[in-house]
Amino acid sequence: MAFKNLNHFIQSAENIGELTRIKEFVSPELEIAEITDRICKVGGNALLFENNGTEFPLLINLFGSEKRMCLSLGINNLDEIGNQMDALFKQIVSPKEGLIEKLRMLPTLNEISSWMPKHVKGRGACQEVVMEKPDLTKLPVLKCWVKDGGPFITLPVVNTIDPETKIRNVGMYRMQVFSETMTGMHWHKHKGSAHHYLKYKELGIKMPVSVILGGDPAYTYSATAPLPENIDEYILAGFLRKKKVELVKCLTNDIEVPADADFVIEGYVDPAEELIYEGPFGDHTGYYSLPDYYPRFHVTCITHRKNAIYPTTIVGIPPQEDGWIGKATERIFLTPIKMSMVPEIVDMEMPVEGVFHNITIIKIKKLYAGQAFKAMNSLWGAGQMMFNKIMIVVDDTVDVHDYKAVTKAVSEKVNVNTDILLMRGPLDVLDHASKKMSFGGKIGIDATTKLPEEIAETSNDAKPNIEVEKILADFPAIKSINASLIDENIKVVIFGIDKTSKEQTFEMIAGMLEKSYLNNVKFAFFLEHNIDVNDFSDVVWRLANNIDPQIDCKVISKNKEAVYVVDGTRKTKEVDDFNREWPNIIVADDATIAKVDELWPKLGLGDFVKSPSLKYKNQIYGLDAVAERK
């Protein structure tokens, strides 16, 4: 289904009870984000803030439920698009023996051609109004979190052109607003627009950039999609909406943008210009991404449609709206991954706690020894999957969406000495646990049933047990223990520790094994003492963010026992010889929480929802974006 604009989507969402209009004045500085964080955490509606101090209503949490994610893509369930891709691929590649069979392909080819973006003459609806003087402060740009460096445009669809090939790239990169006509352009070095920037720099010319906001939600989704380089994102948008994207030329540069967008922000980046110090920003990892230098984007023109809607989002501690974008990507791109790279994959799961890139669980139909490691390495070499840090492979009998079943498979099928692969490679720029930015360790766990060639030793099927009281008495740095999985015969224990030395977690497990306090336990996870070790979702989120597997994971063997230890505590210079700054997790400030508490009865949002930040107030180190050192 093709939406004409955000108003069209809003009407459709409202018709099915998936949108709430808020008429009370709410400030774009911190207050809208705090309200939205509460609504995201309880799986609530999209929110339209009609009174925000500007002339433009603000839409947020657009993609924040499975129902709205499907609505935005014109489908009934998230597997539908992958099934369409599979059917289309099979139709195209199947043998065509006669003329009649070839002629039958014509309607399909005609349909494919109808998805290709098309230039249209004249102005589009996105250019109905031209700001006399471009001014970003006239838009309700959010400041989301108290330590953010300023207001950020968080849902921009950024259009750039390769100066040599003229191929378009459409991506999504946050934009900190520094003035009426200047923002930062936060494109990471691995991204398409960053590659374009380097080419313009080599050529010594300015780089035209145009940013759209709104229009059909398919444009926004497509900008986030992990497409291969040089594949036009507007082709994907056309496929999703089953209608070609009509493009018009911008007014102050030669870039073409969707004619039905709500806003167009035109401008340029000058590669010869000094970079600007951008950030901090409360990011999708649930931690602040810390300040760094990025290009300046200069605005030359702002146009918009009449009755334009400003779309935005917040990111932070999961779950948030972006989790559903990630889930859509997982389901949509499973099909091309199976077709082109890893045909043995049956299913895939990217837990929201893994914040897109940290954790991937894959199910394979295993036929030969080493196939799980083959699948891991294939995926690590594929596009944005190169950022994945933790990959778990299970048999085709395991439900990858059932995390207890996956944990049980890991507990039962993994020999910690032979079935875990450690390697190094590129990491997401936002990863804060590696000693070097965007480069560090990865871990692959083969939790499949082992074939005769793979069995290194007899598996120990004895039940695990742990002496909780003795551990707490003999190891006072251990403040909490979650041994609940042991009761289900799952050989995993989680510890909360007040860590004071670099090797302390590994030494403690050695001590516990020496005293026979752990028996038949395979995995020991360590977190900071102020984290609730009984909250499995938070445990997984923190572990995935806080480890560099090559440094923080180790097998400890003693008395014929072997335990795989994972140190998921925060790292400091003083304790761990860790020289990078460690970010704080993201929480709202007390004044904003109190203000939203006061506003809540006037917002029409139903029963009161307390601030999610209250849960994490005791888990931050100081009040800045950078965590205080011990």
PAFI-178014 format. One record per residue (C-alpha): x, y, z. Coordinates in steps of 0.02 Angstrom, whole numbers, plus 32768, in hexadecimal, padded with zeros to 4 digits. Last residue first. Layout:
BEGIN
XYZ/...
REM end
This chain:
BEGIN
871880E587D7/870581418733/866C81AD8715/860181768683/860481EA85EC/8559823185C0/855D82918664/84FC82778705/857482088767/8580814D8750/84D5810C871D/8484806D875B/842680B387F1/83B281198781/838B80838714/82DC804F874A/82A78105875D/82D0812086A5/823880BA8670/81CE814D86AC/8129811A86F8/809280F6868B/7FED814386C4/7F5180F3867C/7F0C813F85DD/7F6E81A88562/7EF8823C8557/7F8482B98577/7F3A83208605/7F4D829D868E/80058286865B/803F833A8669/807683328720/80D2828E870A/811E82D9866C/8162836C86D0/81A582FB875B/8201828C86DE/824883268688/8288836D872C/82D382C68763/833F82B286C8/831A8229864A/838E81938640/8407815685BB/849380DE85E9/8539812F860C/85C781288591/867580DE85AE/870781498575/878F80E38522/882D80B0857F/87FC800A85CE/88857FD18647/87FE7F69869A/87F27FAD874C/8836805F8741/881A807A8688/876580448695/86F67FBA864E/863E7F9E866C/86107EEE86A0/85E07E6A8620/866D7DF1864A/863F7D4C85F6/86847CAC8643/86787C0585EA/86877B818670/86EB7ADF8663/86EB7A5B86ED/876B79CF86F6/87AA7A12879C/87C87ABF8753/87AE7B1186A9/87847BC88686/87537BEC85D1/875E7CA685A7/86F27D348568/87167DED858C/87AC7E0F851D/87867DB5847A/86CB7DC78499/86CE7E8584AB/86407E908525/85D17F1B8567/85457F2F84E9/85127E7884DC/85227E5E8597/84B87EF885BF/842A7ECA854A/842B7E12857D/84237E3D8637/839E7EC18619/832C7E4385C5/83537DBE8647/83207E2A86DB/835B7DBB876B/840A7E058767/83C47EAE8799/84577F208776/84B07F7F8803/85347EF7881B/85787F07876C/85657E7086FD/85BA7DC686F3/85807D31868D/85B47C7F86B8/85967BF98635/85AE7B3C8639/857A7B0986EA/85967A4F870B/85C27A7187C1/85E67B1B8809/86117B2E88C3/86937AA488B3/87127B098919/878F7B0D8889/87007B2E8811/86CA7BC58875/877D7C05887B/87937BF387BF/86ED7C4E87A9/872D7CD98819/87D17CE887BA/87747D018715/87067D8A875D/87987DDF87B6/880D7DE88723/880F7EA78719/87F57ED587CF/87707F2B883A/86C97EE687FD/862E7EFB8866/85DC7E62881A/852F7E2A87E3/85367D7587AC/84D27D12872B/84D77C548724/84B87BE4868D/84AF7B27867E/83F87B158652/83B27A8486B8/83137AE786DC/834A7B058791/83F17B41874E/83927BC786EE/83617C198793/84177C3087C9/84117CEE87CB/84977D288844/84AF7DCF889C/85367E3388F6/85D27DD088C6/86647E398908/864D7DDB89AD/868E7D378963/86907CB789F0/85E47CDD8A3C/85887D018998/85D67C67894A/85A87BFA89DF/84F47C3589DA/84E27C128920/852F7B65891B/850B7B3C8864/84C67AA3880C/84C67A61875B/847679BC8728/84E8793C86D5/84E579378617/85A179458602/85C579308549/864E78B5851A/86DE790B84C4/870B79618421/866D793A83C0/867479948319/869B790582A0/860F789B82ED/858C792482CE/856179A18354/84B079DE8373/84B27A9A8359/84DE7B1B83DE/85767B5E8380/859B7C0483D5/85F27C8E8374/86497D1C83CE/868B7DBF8388/871B7E2C83C3/874F7EDB8394/874F7F6B831A/86D87FFF8312/873D80668391/87CE800783DD/87C47FBC848C/871A7F738464/868D7F9084E0/86438032849A/85F07FF183FC/85A2808983A9/861880818314/85D07FD582EF/86557F4F82EF/86D27F17826C/872E7E748289/877E7E018308/87637D49832C/872A7CD383B4/86D17C308389/86797BC8840C/86557B0F83F3/86FA7AC18428/87267AEA84DD/867A7B258515/86277A8684D5/857E7AC884A0/84E57A5B8483/84897A59852A/84A07B09856D/849A7B5A84C3/83FC7AF98498/83AE7B2B853F/83D67BE2851E/83837BD58473/82E87B8484BE/82DF7C0C8544/82F17C9084BD/825B7C50845A/82677CB183B6/82EF7C3B8377/82797BA78386/82EE7B118387/82D37A7A8315/83377ACA8287/83D37ABC82F2/84247B548344/84A77BD68317/84CF7C67838C/85267D04834E/85677D8D83C2/85BD7E29837E/85627E5182DC/85AE7EE78284/85DC7E8381E7/85227E5E81D8/851B7F0B8187/85537EC380E1/857A7E0980E4/86217DC78120/85E77DA581D1/85567D458184/85C37CCD8124/86367CB681BA/85A67C84822A/855B7C0D81A8/86027BB48191/86147BA6824E/856A7B508258/85977AE181C5/86327A9D821A/85FE79E88204/857979C78181/84BE79CF815F/84787A4D81DB/83D37AA081B3/83F97B478203/83AB7BB98285/83FD7C6082A3/84077CCC833F/84517D7A8328/848E7DE983B5/84EC7E9083B7/84B67EE48315/83FF7F158324/83F77F4F83DA/841F7EA18421/83947EB484A1/831B7EBE840E/834A7E0B83E7/83817DEA8332/83307D468300/83507CDD8265/82FD7C4B820D/83247BB7819C/83D57BE4816B/84287B5C8101/84237BCB8066/84A27C4380B2/84D97CC38031/84647CF27FA2/83BA7CA17FBA/83BF7C8C8077/83FC7D3E8093/837E7D7E8013/82F07D2C8076/83277D5E8125/832A7E1280EA/82727E368106/82617DDE81AE/82FD7E288200/82DE7ED281B2/822D7ED681F7/826F7EA782A4/82EF7F32829C/826A7FB28270/82057F6B8300/82967F868378/82A480388339/82078066839A/825A80438440/82767FA984AC/83007FC584D4/8363804D852E/836E80E184BA/832C81208414/82AF81AA83F4/825081C68353/821C825282DE/819D827E8259/81698334823A/80BE833D81E7/809D83B58157/7FF5840D8144/802C8458809E/80C583FD805C/81738431808B/820B848D804D/82AE84BB80A4/833E85088043/83FA8524804E/842184C280EC/84D884A48115/850983F68152/85A983F281BA/8612835481B8/863482ED8256/86A982F782EC/868582928388/8619829C8422/85E681FE8481/855C81858453/84F1817F84EE/84B880D28520/8415807684FE/8463802F845F/83E7809783FB/84408138842A/843481C584A8/849F8243844C/853E829C8481/855382E88401/85AC83408371/8654839A836C/865583E982BE/86C983BF822E/8730844781DB/86FC846B8129/875084208090/86CB83998084/86448420806E/859C83D08093/850684128035/845284498042/839D841B802E/832083F280B7/828383A6806C/81E7839080D6/8144832C80C9/817F82BB803C/8108829F7FA9/817F82CE7F1C/820382547F58/82B082A37F43/832382C87EB0/83CC83187ECE/840083A47E58/8415842E7ED9/83BA84CC7F0D/830484A67EDD/830583E97EED/82D7837F7E56/823B83157E65/822A825A7E7E/819481E67E6E/81AE81457ECE/816380B47E6E/80D080567EB7/80C57FAD7F0A/80E680047FB2/81707F8A7FE4/81B37F737F33/81B8802E7F15/8211804A7FBB/82907FC47F8B/82AD801E7EE6/82BA80C07F48/834B80767FA9/83B380717F0A/842E7FE07F0C/84DF80237EFA/851C7FD27F9A/84B77F3D7FD4/841A7F668037/84177F6780F4/83707FC48106/836C8065816D/834580DA80DC/82C3805C80A0/826280708143/8256812C8132/82218123807C/81A0809B80A3/815381148121/810A81718089/8131822A809A/8190825E8134/823482BA813D/82A782D180AA/835E830280AC/83BF83448017/847C8343800A/84EF83927F87/85A983727FA8/862084027F8C/86B883E57F1F/876E83B47F3E/876783147ED7/87B482AF7F64/873A82FD7FDF/86A882D97F6D/86DF82237F6A/86F0821E8027/86408263803B/85F981DD7FC7/864581568036/85F781AC80CE/855081AB8073/855C80EE805E/858480C38113/861D806F815F/866E81148195/85D7814681FC/856681D281C1/853982508248/851782EC81E0/851E83808257/84A0840A823E/849F84B981F8/841D853681BB/83BB85728253/844B854082C5/84A284A98311/841E842382ED/846583758309/843D83058274/842982498289/845481DE81F3/83D6817C818B/8407814680DD/83D9815B8026/846881477FAC/845881797EF5/84C8813D7E68/851981CB7E05/85AD81557DE3/863481D87E03/85E882597E78/858781D37ED9/84E4822A7F03/8499824F7FAF/83EB82447FFC/83D3824380B9/832B820480FD/8325825A81A6/82D28206823D/8336824982D1/8349830382B2/83AA832C8350/839A83B683D2/843583D6843A/84D0837C8479/846382FA84CC/848282F08588/83CB830785B9/83838291853A/831282AA84A4/832D835C8466/82AD835583DF/829B83BD8341/81F084108338/8217846B8294/8221852A828F/82D0851B82DA/830A84D18234/82FD857B81E0/830585938124/82D4864680F8/823B865B808B/820F85A780B2/81CC85598012/811D8510801E/80D4849A7F9B/8180844A7F84/815D839F7FD3/80BE83997F69/8131838C7ED3/8172840E7E5D/818483FD7DA2/81B283647D3F/81AE82B37D81/8244823F7D97/821981887DAF/824E81077E30/823F80527DF5/81AE7FF17E44/81447FEC7DA6/81D47F957D4B/81BF7F017DC1/81067EF57D96/812C7EF77CDC/81AB7E6D7CF5/81287E077D51/80A67E287CCB/81257DF47C44/81587D507C96/80C77CF27C45/81167D1B7B9E/81AF7CB27BCD/81407C1E7BF8/80E77C2F7B52/818B7C3B7AF2/81C97B977B38/82457B4F7BB3/82487BD67C39/82B17B917CC9/828B7BDE7D75/82F57C767D9E/826E7CFE7D93/81E07C9E7DE3/824D7C5E7E70/828A7D0F7E95/81D97D557E96/819A7CCD7F0B/822A7CE87F84/82187DA57F81/815E7D987FA4/81807D208034/81FE7D9C807B/817B7E24806E/80F77DBD80C9/81657D8B815C/813E7E2E81B6/80837E1081BD/7FEB7E60816E/80457ED080F2/803E7F8480B3/80EB7FB580F1/80AE803A816C/801F7FCB81A1/80957F3B81C7/81007FAA8237/80617FF08282/80217F4382B4/80CB7F0882EF/80D67FA08360/8142803C836C/8153806A82B4/8104811882C3/8143812F8375/814781EB8355/80E3826782ED/80F98321830B/807883A282D5/80C584378278/809F84ED82A1/811C84ED8330/810C84F383EF/80E3843B8406/8025843483FC/7FEE83AB8384/805A832183CF/80258289836A/805381E883C6/805C8138837F/800B80C383FA/804B805F848E/80BC7FC884A3/80D87FE4855E/818F8018854C/816A808184B4/80E780E88513/815F811185A1/81EA813F8528/816F81A984C6/81418213855C/81F9822D8586/8224825984D2/819682D784C6/81D3832B8568/828E83368542/828883D784DC/81FC83BF845E/8189840F84E0/80D883CE84FA/803E843B84E6/7F9F83D784FF/7F4D839B845D/7F9582EB845A/7F4E827F83CE/7F5981C383EA/7F798148835E/7F63808B8349/7EA5807F8359/7E89803382AC/7E4580D4825F/7ECC813A82B6/7F5480D8825E/7F0380F581B4/7EE881AF81D5/7F9C81C18210/7FDC81668175/7F7E81DE8102/7FBB82738167/806C822F8156/8063823C8099/801181E98002/8022813A804B/804280AC7FD2/800080008000/
REM end
